[in-house]
């Protein structure tokens, strides 16, 4: 466990010593802030009309949830960028054999790299959450629903991070790792799109799709089956990544 923590802390520290992490945070914040301000302005324009309608939607439905839903789409790109150097960068710099020679288990290396990348992505989610939460100063928000959305986004990002680490373990080229992670994540997210167009929403292909398990969180629903799904994807991806490192260790 100590080696996992050291690897994760070192990876996170190294990311912030380079401009890439700061640029990623700045661009993501700018895009979300732009969308937040547009949605907030539109809400202010229609707020007087909403007051006259019984059971009308409020700031949670019209500003917060759409903003965080947009973040889920952005995570499809952000996470592969955040994870592409985790193991591919080590292999390209020929530093991975040093970790392996130090007696650190492959699964510990993979888990440490995963936690380091996930910490950066979690920071992005936290920054995004602060925008709608600022509305609590002047209006009523459904904080329970926002907590469910935040939890769902974290689980979603966790699965994408594990997939990104897996792709990074299979190549020494970070750009190729990011591309593979983006494709795999997109396929998993849109896996059941054709089935839904045909009215199929309760088949195996629906259960395998990430969007099926993420959507309930936006409605404020936290179900154990959705949590188990994201945990299963994460664990399987990390196990396959560790196995890949074991094969690299054996081949020397």
PAPA-977696 format. One record per atom (N, C-alpha, C): residue in three letters; z, x, y. Coordinates in steps of 0.001 Angstrom, whole numbers, plus 500000, padded with zeros to 6 digits. Layout:
<pts>
ALAZXY...
</pts>
This chain:
<pts>
UNK500000500819498791UNK500000500000500000UNK500000500856501264UNK500678502009501201UNK500728502880502366UNK499350503407502707UNK498582503778501689UNK497239504300501930UNK496334503231502531UNK496509501974502096UNK495711500879502661UNK495987500732504150UNK497277500751504518UNK497646500625505927UNK497126501772506766UNK497194502982506236UNK496705504150506973UNK495201504079507193UNK494476503683506158UNK493019503570506280UNK492646502480507279UNK493324501335507199UNK493033500233508109UNK493335500616509559UNK494490501232509794UNK494862501630511156UNK493916502688511702UNK493547503631510868UNK492629504682511302UNK491253504108511625UNK490787503166510807UNK489483502557511049UNK489482501756512348UNK490544500982512577UNK490624500189513797UNK490712501095515019UNK491517502149514924UNK491648503093516030UNK490316503776516331UNK489612504144515289UNK488336504830515463UNK487300503919516128UNK487359502624515815UNK486412501690516434UNK486611501615517940UNK487878501654518372UNK488131501525519808UNK488014502858520546UNK487849503949519826UNK487541505226520461UNK486056505334520774UNK485275504409520234UNK483835504388520463UNK483468503186521322UNK482373503254522061UNK482024502145522963UNK481554500890522244UNK481167501015520973UNK480569499866520287UNK481517498670520244UNK482778498901519866UNK483735497793519768UNK483958497128521123UNK484044497927522174UNK484239497374523516UNK483025496572523956UNK481838497066523650UNK480615496341524004UNK480549495021523249UNK480913495052521971UNK480907493833521162UNK481882492800521716UNK483079493253522081UNK484067492345522657UNK483592491781523999UNK483008492643524821UNK482570492211526152UNK481428491202526068UNK480427491485525238UNK479283490585525120UNK479694489242524527UNK480548489284523504UNK481005488041522889UNK481800487201523881UNK482690487854524615UNK483496487134525613UNK482618486545526712UNK481612487299527133UNK480714486819528194UNK479923485598527745UNK479397485646526533UNK478623484514526018UNK479495483276525852UNK480690483469525316UNK481593482330525122UNK482085481776526455UNK482379482671527403UNK482833482219528719UNK481746481411529427UNK480508481850529293UNK479383481126529893UNK479280479719529311UNK479365479598527985UNK479299478287527349UNK480516477448527706UNK481680478084527779UNK482907477368528126UNK482814476765529526UNK482322477535530478UNK482227477052531860UNK481202475927531992UNK480098476033531248UNK479096474965531282UNK479685473672530723UNK480378473788529575UNK480982472601528958UNK482089472031529847UNK482843472904530493UNK483933472455531369UNK483381471722532588UNK482301472240533151UNK481673471584534303UNK481131470211533910UNK480498470133532748UNK479966468852532289UNK481100467854532042UNK482208468362531507UNK483361467488531247UNK483932466927532536UNK484024467768533569UNK484557467306534854UNK483670466225535460UNK482375466305535216UNK481444465319535780UNK481605463946535125UNK481922463941533830UNK481997462661533126UNK483431462185532920UNK484411463007533332UNK485818462647533121UNK486189461287533722UNK485751460952534951UNK486109459633535505UNK485589458476534648UNK484408458649534041UNK483863457592533188UNK484635457493531878UNK485100458641531378UNK485845458641530123UNK487175457919530265UNK487774458011531454UNK489067457352531682UNK488952455835531556UNK487752455318531797UNK487573453857531743UNK487215453372530341UNK487033454303529419UNK486653453937528045UNK487848454130527121UNK488148453111526336UNK489270453197525403UNK488933454132524244UNK489906454947523859UNK489749455881522725UNK488555456821522893UNK488320457224524130UNK487197458128524393UNK487560459556523977UNK486548460379523802UNK486767461774523448UNK487338462535524630UNK488161463551524317UNK488779464334525376UNK488280465767525387UNK489065466634526002UNK488666468029526153UNK488568468740524810UNK489379468322523852UNK489324468965522532UNK487963468759521887UNK487464467514521927UNK486188467193521288UNK484993467684522091UNK485089467659523408UNK483929467934524240UNK483829469380524711UNK484937470117524672UNK484903471504525147UNK485344472473524054UNK486549472273523546UNK487143473265522638UNK486392473393521319UNK486207472272520626UNK485576472326519302UNK484124472808519372UNK483292472319520311UNK481930472863520409UNK481909474363520685UNK482852474834521503UNK482915476265521800UNK483229477065520539UNK484207476605519780UNK484607477325518574UNK483573477169517464UNK482847476074517473UNK481749475913516519UNK480641476926516831UNK480403477138518113UNK479413478155518505UNK479879479546518084UNK481184479784518172UNK481724481072517736UNK481472481293516247UNK481575480234515445UNK481333480387514005UNK479915480875513745UNK478967480388514542UNK477595480868514414UNK477460482317514852UNK478173482690515904UNK478122484063516387UNK478757485031515402UNK479756484560514666UNK480418485420513677UNK479456485865512588UNK478428485069512345UNK477429485449511344UNK476769486773511707UNK476662487051513000UNK476074488310513462UNK477137489347513796UNK478240488903514382UNK479285489825514814UNK479905490574513641UNK480226489844512573UNK480917490465511438UNK480076491547510762UNK478784491310510473UNK477982492407509908UNK477943493641510795UNK477940493452512114UNK477949494592513026UNK479285495325512981UNK480364494551512802UNK481698495152512768UNK481977495878511459UNK481271495502510404UNK481557496086509083UNK480512497100508624UNK479424497246509337UNK478317498045508811UNK478661499530508644UNK479629500024509429UNK479991501441509337UNK481168501697508396UNK481774500650507861UNK483020500828507113UNK482887501844505987UNK481923501636505118UNK481708502567504003UNK480376503298504113UNK479365502626504672UNK478073503286504849UNK478206504480505787UNK479037504312506831UNK479256505427507757UNK479952506599507084UNK480913506293506222UNK481613507350505477UNK480647508084504546UNK479790507325503885UNK478837507951502981UNK477818508789503747UNK477401508288504885UNK476404509023505674UNK476989510313506229UNK478273510298506573UNK478927511495507109UNK479505512376506003UNK479328511942504746UNK479833512688503580UNK481354512859503606UNK482057511866504158UNK483525511918504193UNK484166511035503120UNK483364510175502497UNK483906509322501444UNK484442510149500268UNK483754511213499826UNK484308512023498733UNK485673512627499056UNK485948512848500344UNK487258513391500714UNK488363512379500427UNK488103511105500745UNK489082510062500440UNK489279509930498937UNK488184509970498217UNK488271509841496762UNK488969511038496131UNK488704512229496685UNK489335513439496149UNK490829513478496449UNK491262512716497472UNK492685512678497827UNK493495511804496880UNK492809511212495916UNK493514510390494931UNK493711508946495346UNK493035508521496414UNK493147507129496860UNK492268506258495963UNK492826505180495446UNK492065504288494579UNK490924503629495346UNK489846503345494627UNK488678502723495261UNK489042501389495900UNK489876500587495208UNK490232499282495766UNK491067499441497033UNK491899500476497097UNK492689500733498305UNK491782501120499470UNK490772501936499189UNK489820502328500235UNK489093501098500767UNK488595500287499846UNK487850499083500228UNK488733498127501022UNK489958497915500557UNK490870496987501237UNK491249497492502626UNK491501498791502749UNK491821499357504056UNK490673499201505035UNK489464499495504574UNK488288499334505430UNK488101497873505830UNK488318496984504867UNK488194495548505114UNK489195495072506162UNK490444495496506043UNK491475495067506993UNK491220495627508390UNK490714496856508458UNK490394497434509762UNK489320496647510480UNK488260496260509754UNK487180495464510354UNK487653494054510681UNK488461493472509776UNK488949492112509998UNK489851492040511226UNK490599493092511503UNK491466493108512678UNK490648492970513958UNK489511493670514016UNK488643493574515191UNK488079492165515331UNK487625491595514235UNK487051490248514279UNK488126489217514635UNK489339489403514126UNK490436488492514449UNK490756488536515940UNK490652489715516531UNK490867489847517975UNK489826489040518747UNK488590489047518274UNK487540488264518919UNK487849486772518828UNK488309486325517662UNK488666484915517493UNK489828484546518413UNK490817485431518504UNK491975485164519369UNK491555485062520839UNK490658485948521265UNK490172485889522648UNK489431484587522909UNK488654484147521936UNK487918482895522093UNK488874481709522167UNK489953481745521405UNK490917480649521397UNK491624480506522738UNK491782481604523456UNK492476481550524739UNK491731480703525763UNK490414480629525643UNK489628479855526620UNK489963478371526556UNK489812477709525409UNK490185476284525379UNK491678476055525568UNK492512476992525102UNK493953476818525270UNK494360476819526742UNK493559477467527593UNK493870477466529028UNK493786476058529615UNK493051475164528971UNK492926473785529455UNK494228473001529291UNK495126473517528449UNK496410472844528236UNK497210472746529523UNK496902473614530495UNK497607473580531774UNK497274472339532586UNK496084471730532335UNK495691470588533156UNK495321469341532386UNK495281469432531061UNK494920468264530261UNK495624468335528916UNK495450467295528125UNK496102467254526814UNK495117467705525743UNK495520468671524943UNK494705469160523844UNK495361468806522515UNK494544468636521512UNK495050468428520160UNK495321469813519560UNK496533470315519772UNK496863471669519353UNK496853471820517835UNK497214470769517123UNK497174470831515669UNK495758471023515163UNK494822470326515769UNK493423470464515366UNK492893471848515716UNK493265472359516882UNK492825473694517277UNK493403474761516346UNK494645474549515892UNK495243475491514941UNK494464475476513629UNK494031474287513194UNK493236474183511968UNK491899474886512131UNK491272474716513287UNK489988475380513544UNK490156476892513540UNK491212477372514193UNK491461478814514234UNK491676479373512832UNK492420478643512018UNK492664479075510643UNK491363479104509840UNK490538478078510025UNK489258478032509340UNK488339479163509759UNK488299479466511046UNK487471480570511534UNK487960481905510978UNK489280482051510863UNK489826483282510295UNK489399483440508835UNK489507482356508055UNK489095482419506650UNK487600482707506535UNK486818482080507394UNK485364482296507420UNK485053483752507745UNK485710484281508772UNK485507485678509156UNK485980486629508060UNK487053486256507370UNK487570487079506282UNK486540487213505168UNK485918486096504808UNK484891486131503757UNK483678486945504202UNK483240486740505436UNK482097487489505942UNK482411488983506016UNK483651489325506364UNK484040490737506436UNK484002491380505054UNK484472490655504043UNK484440491183502685UNK483003491382502212UNK482126490446502553UNK480709490587502204UNK480104491779502938UNK480490491957504196UNK479990493098504966UNK480423494428504372UNK481675494513503932UNK482171495734503296UNK481431495985501987UNK481172494921501237UNK480419495059499988UNK479027495622500249UNK478339495077501239UNK476995495575501568UNK477056497012502061UNK478116497349502806UNK478274498709503308UNK478539499694502183UNK479107499205501070UNK479382500079499931UNK478114500418499148UNK477087499607499309UNK475882499773498501UNK474815500622499169UNK475020501024500405UNK474008501825501091UNK474661502810502033UNK473968503899502301UNK474465504884503258UNK473872504662504644UNK473149503561504815UNK472507503251506098UNK473183502035506729UNK473954502214507791UNK474685501098508401UNK473807499930508822UNK472632500211509362UNK471750499122509804UNK471309498279508616UNK470999498942507510UNK470618498215506296UNK471784497395505779UNK472996497944505862UNK474183497209505431UNK474387495959506282UNK474221496095507609UNK474380494946508503UNK473322493887508222UNK472096494320507972UNK471010493381507684UNK471279492613506395UNK471704493337505361UNK472003492688504078UNK473152491697504215UNK474205492088504959UNK475356491195505149UNK474955489951505931UNK474088490120506926UNK473616488975507717UNK472819488014506846UNK471959488556505989UNK471133487706505119UNK471993486968504103UNK472910487689503451UNK473764487062502438UNK474661485995503072UNK475265486326504217UNK476120485358504894UNK475351484124505331UNK474135484326505837UNK473308483192506268UNK472914482319505083UNK472571482956503966UNK472203482193502769UNK473377481353502272UNK474566481950502259UNK475743481206501811UNK476077480059502762UNK475849480278504054UNK476164479242505033UNK475176478085504979UNK473907478377504650UNK472864477338504666UNK472389476974503268UNK473175477330502263UNK472759477165500875UNK472423475720500527UNK473172474789501065UNK472991473387500685UNK472210472582501717UNK471524473267502633UNK470826472539503697UNK469777471586503122UNK468983472080502151UNK467961471230501553UNK468571470050500818UNK469689470306500132UNK470351469218499404UNK470868468151500369UNK471388468571501486UNK471902467605502463UNK470771466753503046UNK469600467370503278UNK468461466617503786UNK468040465521502806UNK468301465759501515UNK467962464775500492UNK469127463836500190UNK470189463927500954UNK471321463029500785UNK472303463449499720UNK472184464687499209UNK473103465188498191UNK474241465938498891UNK475444465453498749UNK476561466094499439UNK477785466294498549UNK477620466099497253UNK478767466247496362UNK478374466963495065UNK477458467923495185UNK476985468666494019UNK477530470091494064UNK477255470828492999UNK477730472208492925UNK477183473053494062UNK475916472820494424UNK475306473626495483UNK476012473391496812UNK476543472189497016UNK477313471921498233UNK478625472693498228UNK479263472741497053UNK480541473442496953UNK480364474941497180UNK479222475484496789UNK478978476920496941UNK478678477319498380UNK478358476364499218UNK477990476656500599UNK479229476848501478UNK479203477875502306UNK480323478134503224UNK480508477011504230UNK479394476446504711UNK479490475403505729UNK480249474179505221UNK480127473900503923UNK480845472767503333UNK482354472944503480UNK482813474172503348UNK484254474440503387UNK484759474750504800UNK483859475088505709UNK484270475362507086UNK484355474086507911UNK483443473163507675UNK483354471954508491UNK484657471150508544UNK485386470959507422UNK486634470174507516UNK487637470740508518UNK487658472054508695UNK488607472643509647UNK488301472183511075UNK487019471989511405UNK486658471509512737UNK487115470072512958UNK487349469352511879UNK487849467979511963UNK489370467939511920UNK489984469119511801UNK491437469180511751UNK491994469027510352UNK491134469140509331UNK491561468962507945UNK491709470317507259UNK492862470584506699UNK493115471832505976UNK493375471464504518UNK492402471787503659UNK492501471440502241UNK492607472712501413UNK493378472628500341UNK493588473803499494UNK492290474286498860UNK491374473363498546UNK490125473767497906UNK489285474643498826UNK489337474382500123UNK488588475195501080UNK489224476576501232UNK490545476618501247UNK491246477898501335UNK490946478742500103UNK490994478109498932UNK490730478823497678UNK489306479365497663UNK488365478588498169UNK486966479034498193UNK486815480331498985UNK487351480348500202UNK487207481541501039UNK487957482735500446UNK489114482478499868UNK489855483560499211UNK489085484101498010UNK488449483209497269UNK487680483625496093UNK486498484489496492UNK485769484077497515UNK484634484870498003UNK485109486243498458UNK486230486278499165UNK486767487542499676UNK487155488482498544UNK487920487981497598UNK488399488825496502UNK487243489329495653UNK486290488465495329UNK485150488881494520UNK484332489958495220UNK484103489780496522UNK483331490772497272UNK484048492125497295UNK485364492109497497UNK486119493362497531UNK486159494029496154UNK486258493244495109UNK486261493803493754UNK484916494453493430UNK483821493794493813UNK482502494383493580UNK482306495647494406UNK482842495658495625UNK482749496854496466UNK483535498006495846UNK484737497708495326UNK485545498745494676UNK484848499284493434UNK484202498393492706UNK483478498843491518UNK482314499748491908UNK481673499435493013UNK480583500296493492UNK481109501682493835UNK482271501753494473UNK482849503070494783UNK483242503819493518UNK483711503100492519UNK484039503749491240UNK482803504371490614UNK481669503664490722UNK480435504223490156UNK479973505435490936UNK480164505410492266UNK479807506576493073UNK480709507759492753UNK481974507475492500UNK482925508539492154UNK482523509172490804UNK482130508342489864UNK481756508837488524UNK480490509684488596UNK479531509244489413UNK478279509987489540UNK478444511240490372UNK479546511294491118UNK479808512456491974UNK478937512459493195
</pts>
